[in-house]
Amino acid sequence: MDSKFERSRGTLVVKGFWLEDHAKMDAAFIEALAAGFRRFMGFIGASEIELPALESLPFYEELVGQMEAK
């Protein structure tokens, strides 16, 4: 993952994201990824997240839904 914390906006921007070829992108993975992003946001003090690097991935909409649900 390549990310940047834009302090002035309080936003974590995920600029790059790579998965292993064998990664299983099921519901449990997506939930765990969302939880990891939320924990990282809390650690750095981000209030928002932007995921441009993930927009082309097949689970993007589900991930965004997970992020908004919590």
Beta strands, then each sheet from edge to edge (+ up, - down):
strand 1: 2-6
strand 2: 11-16
strand 3: 48-50
sheet 1: 1+ 2- 3-
end
